[in-house]
Amino acid sequence: MSLAGAATRRKQSVKQSPASARDEMLARRPAALLAWYDRHRRKLPWRPAPGVAADPYAVWLSEIMLQQTSVQAVGPYFEKFLTRWPDVAALGAATQDEVLRMWAGLGYYSRARNLHACAVAVRNDHGGAFPDTEEGLRALPGIGPYTAAAIAAIAFGRQTMPVDGNIERVVSRLFAVEQALPKAKPQIQQLAETLLGPTRAGDSAQALMDLGSSICTPRKPACALCPLNDGCVARLRGDSETFPRKAAKKTGALRRGAAFVVTRGDQLLVRTRAEKGLLGGMTEVPSSDWLAAHDDKAALRQAPVLQARARWHRKSGVISHVFTHFPLELVVYVTRVAGRSRAPDGMRWIDVATLHAEALPNLMRKVIAHGLGS
């Protein structure tokens, strides 16, 4: 080969090297991620020790509970559920009311209803064993695309990448995804899949979750400690905290209403909400409609009809609560009735001392505490 030819080859090699270096870096990322995870994985109640197969029931239960809820809040509930119902067959044999009671305080109560429906389906239709494919899992009540992918990857080793909020943040920063969520989800999903190695799909997913939780945090990410910082576009640009891009949220209009706390000695008047809809199947004190155009007089006309004419006393202040789609303010009216007063149709008396055993959402716990002055 001539000297001129050799020089030309060297120039071509230099020109190709940036792309080759980038491809090599991308190829190293899955292994680097797993190596970091093996050293720094979080100890979580539902996560087995290294080398121990994951329990599909524990994975499913934790994933349902973790939807829109923090790890810290879920831990005690997960332990309670596992103690009470150690497998999906046991949970499927419980009543929905029992499940709602155990779930009370965790919020987003449709999850509890779907949890029970799913357990019943697995127990009755699948012999107590979860399907081991995304398709089969998605056919179950309450299991959407993310949850199906998470269970398939973590519990069954399927080569798929579930993308939760932590993973969205890591990936959107790593590749500087400019499109705003939620429209960016398909692009983030594709990019996240490049971080899957040939094996250990579940560990790859959990590694990204842990990375987002401990290092690639929403504020002040610890980029120097990140195993993927080499080539992270947002880090190189210095604008990590601006990712992921998010479209402005539309906040629903404030709704108002009235709640009625009626006592009979040491008992409280309650009812069960309709199965479908907000807080379905949960226990509540009687209340008016929750409307943006709230009117006190109209609300009082929806007070429970008691045997003796009630003298309602309006407590000072309001109870504020924020649901996913709207904020709510409730005024609280209280009254006492005679010892033999019957409960109106569709309502019942319960002992105040047993309130802890009722499926009361946090909103109603606040209302009752305000109404009872405790």
C-alpha positions in Angstrom: 0.0 0.0 0.0 1.3 3.5 -0.9 2.0 6.1 1.8 -0.8 8.2 0.3 -3.3 5.3 0.5 -2.4 4.7 4.1 -2.9 8.3 5.0 -6.3 8.3 3.4 -7.3 5.2 5.4 -6.2 6.9 8.6 -8.2 10.0 7.8 -11.3 7.9 7.2 -10.8 6.1 10.4 -10.6 9.4 12.3 -13.8 10.7 10.6 -15.6 7.5 11.7 -14.4 7.4 15.2 -17.0 9.8 16.9 -19.9 7.6 15.7 -18.0 4.4 16.6 -17.3 5.8 20.1 -20.9 6.7 20.6 -22.1 3.2 19.4 -19.6 1.7 21.9 -20.9 3.9 24.7 -24.5 2.9 23.9 -23.6 -0.7 23.9 -21.9 -0.5 27.3 -24.8 1.2 29.0 -27.0 -1.9 29.8 -24.0 -3.7 31.5 -22.9 -0.5 33.3 -26.5 -0.1 34.6 -26.7 -3.6 35.9 -23.3 -3.4 37.5 -24.4 -0.3 39.4 -27.6 -2.0 40.4 -25.8 -5.0 41.8 -23.9 -2.6 44.1 -26.6 -0.1 45.0 -30.0 -1.8 44.7 -32.6 -0.7 47.2 -33.9 -3.1 49.8 -37.7 -3.1 49.4 -40.3 -5.4 51.0 -41.4 -6.8 47.7 -38.0 -7.2 46.2 -36.3 -10.6 46.7 -32.6 -11.0 47.5 -30.2 -11.2 44.6 -30.4 -14.5 42.8 -33.9 -15.3 44.3 -36.8 -15.5 41.8 -39.4 -12.8 42.3 -42.9 -13.8 43.4 -45.4 -12.7 40.8 -48.0 -12.0 43.5 -45.7 -9.7 45.4 -44.6 -7.9 42.2 -48.3 -7.4 41.1 -49.4 -6.3 44.6 -46.6 -3.8 44.9 -47.0 -2.4 41.4 -50.7 -1.7 41.9 -50.0 -0.1 45.3 -47.2 2.0 43.9 -49.3 3.7 41.2 -49.3 7.4 42.1 -48.1 6.6 45.6 -44.7 6.8 47.2 -42.5 3.8 48.2 -42.6 5.0 51.8 -46.4 5.1 51.9 -46.8 1.7 50.3 -44.4 -0.3 52.5 -46.7 -0.7 55.6 -49.7 -1.5 53.4 -47.9 -4.1 51.4 -46.8 -5.8 54.6 -50.4 -5.8 56.0 -51.8 -7.2 52.8 -49.2 -9.9 52.6 -49.8 -10.9 56.2 -53.5 -11.0 55.8 -53.6 -12.6 52.3 -50.2 -14.4 51.6 -51.1 -15.3 48.1 -53.5 -14.3 45.3 -55.9 -17.2 46.0 -56.3 -15.9 49.6 -56.9 -12.4 48.4 -59.4 -13.6 45.7 -61.4 -15.4 48.5 -61.8 -12.1 50.4 -64.7 -9.8 50.0 -64.3 -6.4 48.3 -65.3 -4.7 51.5 -62.5 -6.4 53.4 -60.0 -5.3 50.8 -61.3 -1.7 50.8 -61.1 -1.7 54.6 -57.4 -2.8 54.5 -56.7 -0.3 51.7 -58.3 2.7 53.5 -55.9 5.6 53.6 -53.9 4.6 50.6 -56.0 6.6 48.2 -57.1 6.1 44.6 -59.6 3.5 45.6 -60.5 2.2 42.2 -57.1 0.5 42.5 -58.4 -1.5 45.5 -61.6 -2.5 43.6 -59.5 -3.6 40.6 -57.0 -5.4 42.8 -59.8 -7.5 44.3 -61.4 -8.1 40.8 -58.0 -9.2 39.5 -57.3 -11.6 42.4 -60.7 -13.2 41.8 -60.0 -13.6 38.1 -56.6 -15.2 38.7 -58.0 -17.5 41.4 -61.1 -18.5 39.4 -59.9 -18.4 35.8 -56.2 -19.1 36.0 -55.9 -21.6 38.8 -54.2 -19.1 41.1 -51.3 -18.5 38.8 -50.7 -15.2 37.0 -50.3 -15.3 33.2 -46.6 -15.0 32.3 -47.0 -12.8 29.2 -47.8 -9.1 28.7 -50.8 -10.0 26.6 -52.2 -12.4 29.2 -51.6 -10.0 32.0 -53.3 -7.1 30.2 -56.5 -9.1 30.0 -56.8 -9.0 33.8 -58.8 -6.3 35.6 -56.7 -3.2 36.6 -53.6 -4.2 34.7 -52.6 -1.7 32.0 -49.6 -1.6 29.7 -47.1 -0.4 32.2 -48.1 -2.9 35.0 -48.2 -5.8 32.5 -44.7 -5.0 31.3 -43.4 -4.6 34.9 -44.8 -7.9 36.0 -43.7 -9.7 32.8 -40.1 -8.3 33.1 -39.6 -8.5 36.9 -41.6 -11.7 37.7 -41.1 -13.7 34.5 -38.0 -12.3 32.9 -39.7 -11.3 29.7 -37.6 -9.0 27.5 -39.6 -5.8 27.9 -39.1 -2.4 29.5 -41.8 -0.9 31.7 -41.5 2.8 31.9 -42.6 4.6 35.1 -42.1 8.2 36.1 -38.5 7.6 37.3 -37.6 5.9 34.1 -39.2 8.7 32.1 -37.0 11.2 33.9 -33.8 9.2 33.4 -34.3 8.5 29.7 -35.6 12.0 28.8 -32.4 13.5 30.4 -30.1 10.9 28.9 -31.3 11.6 25.4 -32.6 15.2 25.9 -36.1 14.4 24.7 -37.6 17.7 23.7 -41.1 16.6 23.1 -43.4 17.2 26.2 -45.2 14.5 28.1 -47.5 12.8 27.6 -46.9 12.9 23.8 -43.2 11.9 24.3 -44.2 8.5 25.9 -43.7 6.4 22.7 -40.3 8.0 22.0 -39.2 7.5 25.6 -40.4 3.9 25.5 -38.3 3.2 22.4 -35.2 4.9 23.9 -35.7 3.0 27.3 -35.6 -0.3 25.5 -32.0 0.5 24.3 -31.0 0.1 28.0 -32.1 -3.6 28.1 -29.3 -6.1 28.1 -29.7 -9.6 26.6 -30.7 -11.0 30.0 -32.0 -9.7 33.4 -34.8 -7.5 32.0 -36.4 -7.2 35.3 -33.2 -6.0 37.0 -32.6 -3.5 34.1 -36.0 -2.0 34.8 -35.6 -1.9 38.6 -32.1 -0.4 38.1 -33.5 2.5 36.2 -36.2 2.9 38.8 -33.7 3.0 41.6 -31.4 5.4 39.5 -34.3 7.8 39.2 -35.2 7.5 42.8 -31.8 8.0 44.3 -29.5 9.8 41.8 -31.4 11.2 38.8 -33.9 13.0 41.1 -36.3 15.7 40.0 -34.2 18.4 41.7 -30.4 18.5 42.0 -29.5 15.2 40.4 -26.2 13.7 41.5 -24.9 13.4 38.0 -21.3 12.6 39.1 -22.5 9.4 40.7 -24.6 8.2 37.7 -23.3 5.1 35.9 -24.8 6.5 32.7 -23.4 10.1 32.9 -21.0 9.5 30.0 -22.8 11.0 27.0 -25.9 12.1 29.0 -27.0 15.0 26.7 -28.9 16.9 29.4 -25.9 16.7 31.8 -23.5 18.0 29.0 -25.9 20.8 28.3 -26.3 21.7 32.0 -30.1 21.7 31.9 -31.0 18.3 33.5 -33.6 19.7 35.8 -35.7 20.9 32.8 -36.4 17.3 31.8 -38.8 15.7 31.2 -40.6 18.4 29.4 -44.2 18.5 30.6 -47.3 20.1 29.1 -49.2 22.5 31.4 -51.6 20.7 33.6 -55.3 21.6 33.4 -56.7 21.9 36.9 -60.4 21.3 37.4 -62.6 23.9 38.9 -63.0 24.0 42.6 -66.0 22.1 43.8 -67.8 22.7 47.1 -70.3 20.7 49.2 -71.5 19.9 52.7 -71.0 16.9 54.9 -73.3 15.9 57.7 -71.9 14.4 60.9 -74.8 12.8 62.9 -74.2 11.2 66.3 -76.4 9.0 68.4 -74.7 8.6 71.7 -71.3 7.0 70.8 -72.5 6.1 67.3 -72.1 7.8 64.0 -74.3 7.8 60.9 -72.6 6.5 57.8 -73.4 5.1 54.4 -71.6 3.3 51.6 -70.9 5.1 48.3 -72.0 3.6 45.0 -69.7 0.9 43.6 -68.8 2.9 40.5 -67.4 6.3 40.5 -65.2 8.4 42.8 -64.4 6.6 46.1 -66.6 3.8 44.9 -67.6 1.3 47.7 -66.1 3.4 50.4 -67.7 4.4 53.7 -68.7 8.1 54.2 -70.9 10.3 56.3 -73.8 11.7 54.3 -72.9 14.6 52.1 -74.5 16.8 49.5 -73.5 16.9 45.8 -70.0 18.3 45.1 -70.6 21.2 42.7 -68.7 24.2 41.3 -71.8 26.2 41.7 -72.3 25.3 45.4 -75.2 26.8 47.3 -75.5 26.4 51.1 -79.3 26.3 51.2 -79.5 23.7 48.4 -76.8 21.6 50.2 -78.8 21.7 53.4 -81.8 20.3 51.6 -79.7 17.2 50.9 -79.1 16.6 54.6 -80.2 13.1 55.9 -83.9 13.0 56.8 -84.0 12.1 60.5 -87.0 11.1 62.7 -86.8 14.2 64.8 -86.3 17.5 63.2 -82.5 18.0 63.3 -80.9 21.2 64.5 -77.8 21.5 62.3 -74.8 23.4 63.6 -72.2 24.5 61.0 -68.7 24.0 62.2 -66.3 26.8 61.6 -63.8 26.4 58.8 -63.8 24.0 55.8 -62.2 20.7 54.9 -60.0 20.9 51.8 -59.0 18.0 49.7 -57.5 17.6 46.3 -58.5 14.8 43.9 -56.7 14.0 40.7 -59.1 16.2 38.6 -60.4 18.8 41.0 -60.0 20.4 44.4 -62.8 20.1 46.9 -64.0 22.1 49.9 -66.6 20.8 52.3 -68.4 22.6 55.1 -69.4 20.3 58.0 -72.7 20.3 59.8 -73.2 18.4 63.0 -76.2 17.3 65.0 -77.2 14.8 67.7 -80.3 12.6 67.8 -82.0 10.5 70.4 -80.8 7.1 71.4 -83.5 5.1 69.6 -83.5 7.1 66.3 -83.5 4.8 63.3 -81.0 5.3 60.5 -82.5 6.6 57.2 -82.8 4.2 54.3 -79.4 3.3 52.9 -77.5 4.4 56.0 -76.4 2.7 59.2 -75.1 3.4 62.7 -71.6 2.4 63.6 -69.7 2.7 66.9 -67.2 5.6 66.8 -64.7 3.3 68.5 -64.7 1.0 65.5 -64.1 3.7 62.9 -60.6 2.4 62.3 -62.1 -0.8 60.9 -64.2 1.0 58.3 -63.2 1.7 54.7 -63.0 5.4 55.2 -61.1 7.5 52.6 -58.8 10.2 54.0 -61.3 12.9 53.1 -64.0 11.4 55.3 -61.5 10.8 58.1 -60.8 14.5 58.1 -64.5 15.4 57.9 -65.3 13.1 60.9 -62.4 14.4 63.0 -63.6 17.9 62.3 -67.2 17.1 63.1 -66.4 15.2 66.3 -63.8 17.8 67.4 -61.1 15.2 67.6 
